[in-house]
Amino acid sequence: MHTVVVGTSGVTASDVLAVARGGARIELSEEAVAALAAARGIVEALAAKPEPVYGVSTGFGALATRHISQELRAQLQRNIVRSHAAGMGPRVEREVVRALMFLRLKTVCSGHTGVRPEVAQTMADVLNAGITPVVHEYGSLGCSGDLAPLSHCALTLMGEGDAEGPDGVVRPAGELLAEHGIEPVELREKEGLALLNGTDGMLGMLVMALADLDMLYKSADITAALSLEALLGTDKVLAPELHAIRPHPGQEASAANMLAVLQGSELTGHHQDDAPRVQDAYSVRCAPQVAGAGRDTMAHARLVAERELASAVDNPVVLPDGRVESNGNFHGAPVAYVLDFLAIAVADLASIAERRTDRLLDKNRSHGLPPFLADDAGVDSGLMIAQYTQAALVSELKRLAVPASADSIPSSAMQEDHVSMGWSAARKLRTAVDNLTRVLAVELYAASRAVELRDGLSPAPATQAAITAVRKAGVEGPGPDRFLAPDLAAADVFVREGRLVEAVETVTGPLR
């Protein structure tokens, strides 16, 4: 099994994906263990002094003015975890919780938190055992980080609350720890606070969304190329020299992908046939510009994610010179913004795909295709309602594109009076990514059928490979009306699992 070694300098996106989705094992580097011990020594020295230090010998948030005596500090750390584990609503996905815990471990291992090495090792042990704390949908305002979700994870480390075992069954966390020989942690000064004060949930969801969108933007280039073929459009607008004079990297990459997919097609370039056109509609002609803008937005989001993956997010933090200082690095604004930017890009990509699908179904704009791609229009409705479903998804995506980060709601008796709502931005982006997948699946379903209805003209080898693969996946081609939902579900799985991209790349080589 793949092993991820956590050191003091952060982790990579591939590390997060390996742990969250691949079940990779985790080890702590010797460097990390040494840094943990050194920072812990600084915290313990401060804890022994009579002067109050925030997070070490004081209360938290609006209660930070109270100095806590030595005999109450262990109780204070337990209490902050118990009281902050106040989430509500449905459980969030296992991969999100694993990413959340792993990224908190990343910060703990930085040597800036003051957590003991044995606490960090317990975090790794819980992940390696396949134990997943129960974390709820609601509770984070994205400041101070993802407090409630992280608190539910910390509760499991204490042997309290509920968690899911490797068999998928939810049980008391204490039972699961005992079965795997893991001792619950007894939290000491600062440790409770350090386990729950970070942007780890929103960051984990950003990393996974970027991985999914990398595949979906390639899928969108493919479905756009299929629609262009089906509509007898021109590939001249994809010429590299046209995109070189507007040098947006994402636009150039999308155009190059579409051109590669269409190489060898007999369906392109028929503008001067029976129904002459000067140029294609925007939804066809401007596909690289829209998808390219989304790709460039992803590039910016990836840069933010890389910076955050290299960060130590906690408050207060232990500095190399021995100071323990309060700060605002837990604020989720940098991550929240790009999560919202991506939701806007996703909505627009879905919107242009839906417009192409609608064009394929309209006999007045499809350049010779049957109404709704039906076998016997009137008796058959064809794909009429598949487009309705796609339109409903796009409408939902537009609502999901409303930014969460533009909102703020004060908390903690006005001490935390400006929050990021980054967790909410991440949750709605996950829904948006799911819905984009479905939208592209409908376009694939319609465009592949439309291409097959173009008698006497052969599609490009790459698009033919896509059509052949999707038919083998159980998505049926043209014919009389049938129960449509299973076909759409199969197309969704085909796109979601990356098989559309895989099929095309057997012909084109790696897409960009």
C-alpha positions in Angstrom: 0.0 0.0 0.0 1.2 3.5 -0.8 2.6 5.4 2.2 2.6 9.2 2.7 5.3 10.5 5.0 4.3 13.7 6.7 7.2 16.2 7.5 7.4 19.8 8.7 7.0 21.5 5.3 3.5 20.7 4.3 2.0 18.1 1.9 1.0 17.9 -1.7 -2.3 17.6 -3.4 -1.4 14.1 -4.5 -0.8 13.3 -0.8 -4.2 14.5 0.1 -5.9 12.5 -2.7 -3.8 9.3 -1.8 -5.0 9.5 1.9 -8.6 10.7 1.3 -9.5 8.6 -1.7 -6.8 5.9 -2.0 -6.5 4.8 1.7 -2.8 5.5 1.8 -1.0 4.8 5.0 0.6 7.7 6.9 4.0 7.9 8.7 5.5 10.8 10.6 9.0 11.7 9.6 11.8 11.9 12.2 12.1 15.6 11.4 8.4 16.0 12.3 8.6 14.1 15.5 11.6 16.3 16.6 9.8 19.5 15.7 6.7 18.4 17.6 8.8 17.7 20.7 10.7 21.0 20.5 7.5 23.0 20.1 5.9 21.1 23.0 8.8 22.0 25.2 8.1 25.7 24.6 4.4 25.3 25.4 5.1 23.4 28.6 7.6 26.1 29.7 5.0 28.8 29.2 2.3 26.8 30.9 4.5 26.6 34.0 4.7 30.4 34.2 2.2 32.5 36.2 1.5 34.9 33.2 -1.5 34.0 31.1 -0.8 32.9 27.5 -3.8 32.6 25.1 -4.7 29.1 24.3 -2.2 27.7 26.8 -3.5 29.0 30.1 -6.6 31.1 29.1 -10.1 30.5 27.8 -10.9 30.8 24.1 -12.7 33.3 21.8 -14.7 35.8 23.8 -13.7 33.9 27.0 -9.9 34.5 26.4 -9.7 37.0 29.3 -10.0 34.3 32.0 -6.8 32.8 33.3 -7.1 29.0 33.9 -5.4 27.4 36.8 -3.1 24.4 36.4 -5.6 21.8 37.8 -8.3 22.9 35.3 -6.3 23.0 32.1 -6.8 19.3 31.1 -10.5 19.8 31.7 -10.4 23.0 29.6 -8.9 21.1 26.6 -11.5 18.3 26.9 -14.3 20.8 27.2 -13.4 22.8 24.1 -13.5 19.7 22.0 -16.8 18.5 23.5 -18.5 21.9 23.3 -17.3 22.6 19.8 -18.4 19.3 18.4 -21.8 20.8 17.8 -22.4 19.9 14.2 -25.9 19.1 12.8 -27.4 17.7 9.7 -26.4 14.7 7.5 -22.9 13.2 7.6 -20.3 14.5 5.2 -18.5 12.0 3.0 -15.8 9.7 4.2 -13.2 11.2 1.8 -13.9 14.7 3.1 -13.3 13.6 6.7 -10.1 11.8 5.9 -8.8 14.8 4.0 -9.9 17.0 7.0 -8.0 14.9 9.5 -4.9 14.4 7.3 -4.6 18.2 6.7 -4.9 18.9 10.4 -2.1 16.4 11.0 -0.1 18.2 8.4 -0.3 21.4 10.4 0.3 19.6 13.7 3.5 18.2 12.3 4.8 21.6 11.2 6.1 22.2 14.7 4.2 25.4 15.1 1.2 24.0 17.2 2.8 22.7 20.4 1.0 19.4 20.2 2.8 16.3 21.7 4.2 13.8 19.2 2.0 11.0 20.7 -1.1 13.0 19.8 0.1 13.3 16.2 0.8 9.6 16.1 -2.7 8.9 17.3 -4.1 10.9 14.5 -2.1 8.9 12.0 -3.1 5.6 13.7 -6.8 6.5 13.5 -6.5 7.2 9.8 -4.4 4.1 9.1 -7.0 2.0 10.9 -9.7 3.2 8.6 -11.7 4.9 11.4 -13.7 7.9 10.2 -15.2 10.3 12.7 -18.9 11.2 12.1 -18.8 14.8 10.9 -22.0 16.8 10.1 -22.9 19.1 7.3 -23.5 22.2 9.4 -21.4 23.9 12.0 -18.5 25.7 10.3 -18.4 29.4 9.5 -15.0 29.1 8.0 -13.5 31.0 10.9 -11.7 30.2 13.2 -11.2 27.6 10.5 -13.6 24.6 10.4 -14.2 24.5 14.1 -17.2 22.1 14.4 -16.0 19.5 11.8 -12.5 19.4 13.3 -13.9 19.1 16.8 -15.9 16.0 15.8 -12.6 14.5 14.6 -10.8 15.5 17.8 -13.6 13.9 19.8 -12.8 10.5 18.2 -9.1 10.9 19.3 -10.4 11.2 22.8 -12.5 8.0 22.4 -15.7 9.8 22.5 -18.6 10.4 20.1 -19.3 8.2 17.1 -17.2 7.0 14.2 -17.4 4.8 11.2 -15.2 1.7 11.2 -13.4 0.2 8.2 -16.5 -2.0 7.6 -18.7 1.1 7.1 -20.6 0.6 10.4 -21.0 3.6 12.7 -20.2 2.7 16.3 -19.0 4.4 19.5 -15.5 5.8 18.8 -14.1 4.3 22.0 -15.0 0.8 20.9 -13.3 1.2 17.5 -10.1 2.6 19.1 -10.0 -0.3 21.5 -10.4 -2.9 18.7 -7.5 -1.4 16.9 -5.3 -1.1 19.9 -5.3 2.7 19.9 -5.2 4.5 23.3 -7.5 7.6 23.5 -5.5 10.8 24.0 -5.6 12.8 27.2 -5.3 16.3 25.9 -3.0 18.8 27.7 -2.4 22.6 27.4 -3.2 24.0 24.0 -3.8 20.6 22.3 -7.6 20.8 22.2 -7.4 24.2 20.5 -4.7 23.1 18.1 -6.8 20.1 16.9 -9.7 22.2 15.8 -8.4 25.6 14.6 -7.8 25.3 10.8 -9.0 25.6 7.3 -8.6 21.8 6.7 -12.1 20.9 5.6 -12.5 23.6 3.0 -8.9 23.0 1.8 -9.5 19.2 1.4 -12.6 19.8 -0.6 -10.8 22.3 -2.8 -8.1 19.8 -3.5 -10.6 17.1 -4.5 -12.7 19.4 -6.5 -9.6 20.5 -8.5 -8.8 16.9 -9.2 -12.4 16.2 -10.4 -12.5 19.3 -12.5 -9.3 18.6 -14.2 -11.0 15.5 -15.6 -14.3 17.2 -16.3 -12.8 20.1 -18.2 -11.2 17.5 -20.6 -14.6 15.8 -20.8 -16.2 19.1 -21.7 -13.8 19.7 -24.5 -14.7 16.2 -25.8 -18.5 16.7 -25.6 -18.1 20.1 -27.2 -16.2 18.5 -30.1 -18.9 15.9 -30.4 -21.6 18.5 -30.6 -19.6 20.5 -33.1 -19.4 17.4 -35.3 -23.1 16.6 -34.9 -24.0 20.1 -35.9 -21.7 20.0 -39.0 -19.7 22.9 -37.5 -16.3 24.1 -38.5 -13.1 23.3 -36.7 -11.4 26.3 -38.3 -12.1 28.4 -35.2 -9.9 26.1 -33.3 -6.7 26.9 -35.3 -3.8 27.6 -33.0 -2.9 30.9 -34.7 -6.4 32.3 -33.7 -5.8 31.5 -30.0 -2.2 32.7 -30.1 -3.4 36.3 -30.6 -5.5 36.1 -27.4 -3.0 34.3 -25.2 -5.0 32.9 -22.4 -3.4 29.5 -21.5 -6.7 27.8 -20.7 -8.3 28.9 -23.9 -5.4 27.7 -26.0 -5.4 24.3 -24.2 -9.2 23.8 -24.7 -8.9 24.7 -28.4 -6.0 22.3 -28.8 -7.9 19.5 -27.1 -11.0 20.0 -29.4 -8.8 20.1 -32.5 -7.1 16.9 -31.5 -10.4 15.2 -30.9 -11.8 16.3 -34.2 -8.7 15.3 -36.3 -9.9 13.3 -39.3 -13.6 14.0 -39.0 -15.8 14.0 -42.1 -18.5 15.9 -40.3 -16.7 19.3 -39.9 -16.6 22.2 -42.3 -20.0 21.8 -44.1 -21.0 25.5 -43.8 -21.5 25.9 -47.5 -23.6 22.8 -48.0 -27.4 22.7 -48.4 -28.0 25.2 -45.5 -25.1 27.6 -45.7 -23.8 29.4 -42.6 -21.3 32.1 -42.2 -20.3 31.0 -38.7 -21.5 28.7 -35.8 -23.5 29.8 -32.8 -21.6 31.1 -29.8 -22.2 27.9 -27.8 -20.2 26.0 -30.5 -17.7 28.6 -31.7 -16.8 30.0 -28.2 -16.5 26.7 -26.4 -12.7 27.1 -25.9 -13.1 30.7 -24.6 -15.6 29.6 -21.9 -13.9 26.4 -21.0 -10.5 28.1 -21.1 -11.6 30.8 -18.7 -12.6 28.0 -16.3 -9.2 26.4 -16.7 -7.4 29.6 -15.9 -9.6 30.0 -12.8 -8.6 26.5 -11.8 -4.9 27.5 -12.2 -5.4 30.3 -9.8 -7.3 28.1 -7.3 -4.5 25.5 -7.6 -2.0 28.1 -6.7 -4.0 29.1 -3.6 -4.3 25.4 -2.6 -0.6 24.8 -3.0 0.1 27.8 -0.7 -2.4 26.5 1.9 -1.0 23.0 1.7 2.4 24.4 2.6 1.0 26.5 5.5 0.7 25.9 9.3 -2.7 27.2 10.3 -3.3 27.5 14.0 -3.8 30.1 16.7 -1.7 30.8 18.6 1.4 29.5 16.9 4.8 28.5 18.2 7.5 30.5 16.4 11.1 29.4 15.9 12.4 32.0 18.4 10.2 30.5 21.1 7.4 33.0 21.1 3.8 31.8 21.1 1.8 34.4 19.3 -1.9 35.0 18.4 -2.7 35.6 14.7 -5.5 35.5 12.1 -4.1 32.8 9.8 -7.1 30.6 10.4 -9.3 32.9 8.4 -10.6 31.0 5.4 -11.0 33.9 3.0 -8.2 32.9 0.5 -9.7 29.4 0.2 -13.3 30.5 0.3 -12.8 33.0 -2.6 -11.4 30.4 -5.0 -14.1 27.8 -4.0 -16.7 30.4 -5.0 -14.8 31.3 -8.2 -14.8 27.7 -9.2 -18.6 27.4 -8.6 -19.1 30.3 -11.0 -16.9 28.7 -13.7 -18.6 25.4 -13.3 -22.1 27.0 -13.7 -21.0 28.7 -16.9 -19.4 25.5 -18.4 -22.6 23.6 -17.7 -24.7 26.5 -19.2 -22.9 26.4 -22.5 -23.1 22.6 -22.7 -26.8 22.8 -22.2 -27.2 25.3 -25.0 -25.4 23.0 -27.3 -27.7 20.1 -26.3 -30.8 22.2 -26.9 -29.4 23.1 -30.4 -29.0 19.5 -31.2 -32.7 18.8 -30.4 -34.2 21.7 -32.3 -34.9 20.8 -35.9 -34.8 24.5 -36.8 -31.2 24.9 -35.6 -29.7 21.4 -35.9 -29.0 21.4 -39.6 -31.0 18.4 -40.6 -31.3 16.3 -37.5 -34.7 14.9 -36.6 -36.7 16.8 -33.9 -35.4 15.9 -30.5 -33.3 13.2 -32.1 -36.5 11.1 -32.0 -36.9 7.9 -34.0 -40.5 8.8 -35.1 -41.1 12.4 -33.9 -44.6 12.8 -32.5 -45.0 9.1 -31.6 -41.5 9.4 -29.9 -40.4 12.3 -27.8 -36.7 11.4 -28.1 -34.5 13.3 -25.8 -36.9 16.2 -25.1 -37.1 15.5 -21.3 -33.4 14.6 -21.0 -32.8 18.3 -22.0 -35.3 19.3 -19.3 -33.3 17.5 -16.7 -30.1 19.1 -18.0 -31.8 22.5 -17.8 -32.9 21.9 -14.3 -29.4 21.0 -13.3 -28.0 24.1 -14.9 -30.6 26.3 -13.1 -29.5 24.7 -9.8 -25.9 25.4 -10.7 -26.6 29.0 -11.2 -28.0 29.2 -7.7 -25.0 27.4 -6.4 -22.8 30.0 -8.1 -24.0 32.7 -5.6 -20.9 33.2 -3.5 -20.9 32.1 0.1 -17.8 34.2 0.8 -19.7 37.4 0.2 -21.6 36.6 3.4 -20.5 37.0 7.0 -22.4 36.4 10.2 -20.9 37.4 13.6 -20.3 34.9 16.3 -18.6 34.4 19.7 -20.2 37.5 21.3 -18.8 39.7 18.4 -15.2 38.5 19.0 -15.3 36.6 15.7 -17.2 39.3 13.9 -16.1 38.6 10.3 -16.1 35.0 9.0 -15.3 33.5 5.7 -18.1 30.9 5.1 -15.5 28.8 3.3 -16.9 25.5 4.5 -20.3 26.4 2.9 -18.5 27.5 -0.3 -16.8 24.1 -0.4 -20.0 22.1 0.3 -21.9 23.8 -2.5 -18.9 23.4 -4.9 -19.0 19.6 -4.3 -22.7 19.6 -5.3 -21.8 21.8 -8.3 -19.1 19.4 -9.5 -21.6 16.5 -9.2 -24.2 18.4 -11.3 -21.6 19.4 -13.9 -20.8 15.7 -14.4 -24.5 15.0 -15.0 -24.9 17.9 -17.5 -21.9 16.7 -19.5 -23.3 13.2 -19.5 -26.5 14.5 -21.1 -24.6 16.4 -23.7 -22.5 13.2 -24.4 -25.8 11.2 -24.7 -27.3 13.6 -27.1 -24.2 14.4 -29.2 -23.3 10.7 -29.6 -26.8 9.9 -30.8 -26.8 12.9 -33.2 -23.4 11.9 -34.7 -24.8 8.4 -35.3 -27.7 9.9 -37.1 -25.5 11.6 -39.7 -25.6 8.9 -42.4 -22.8 8.7 -44.8 -20.3 10.8 -42.9 -17.7 9.4 -40.6 -16.8 11.0 -37.3 -13.2 11.6 -36.2 -11.4 8.4 -34.9 -11.3 9.9 -31.4 -15.0 10.7 -31.2 -15.8 7.3 -32.7 -13.7 5.8 -29.9 -15.8 7.7 -27.4 -19.1 6.6 -29.0 -17.9 3.0 -29.1 -16.9 3.0 -25.5 -20.1 4.6 -24.2 -22.1 2.0 -26.1 -20.1 -0.8 -24.5 -20.8 0.9 -21.1 -24.6 0.2 -21.6 -25.7 3.6 -23.0 -27.9 2.8 -26.0 -27.9 4.6 -29.3 -30.7 5.8 -31.6 -34.0 4.1 -31.6 -37.6 4.2 -30.4 -38.4 5.7 -27.0 -37.4 3.7 -24.0 -37.0 4.2 -20.3 -34.4 6.9 -20.4 -33.2 7.2 -16.8 -30.9 4.1 -16.9 -29.2 5.4 -20.0 -28.6 8.7 -18.4 -27.3 7.1 -15.2 -24.9 4.9 -17.2 -23.6 8.0 -19.1 -23.1 9.8 -15.8 -21.0 7.0 -14.4 -19.1 6.8 -17.7 -18.1 10.5 -17.5 -17.7 10.5 -13.6 -15.2 7.6 -13.7 -13.1 9.3 -16.4 -13.8 6.7 -19.0 -14.8 9.2 -21.6 -11.4 10.9 -21.4 -9.6 7.5 -21.3 -11.4 6.4 -24.5 -10.5 9.5 -26.4 -6.9 9.5 -25.2 -6.4 6.0 -26.8 -6.5 7.9 -30.1 -5.3 11.4 -29.3 -2.7 10.7 -26.6 -2.9 12.7 -23.4 -5.2 15.7 -23.5 -4.2 19.0 -21.8 
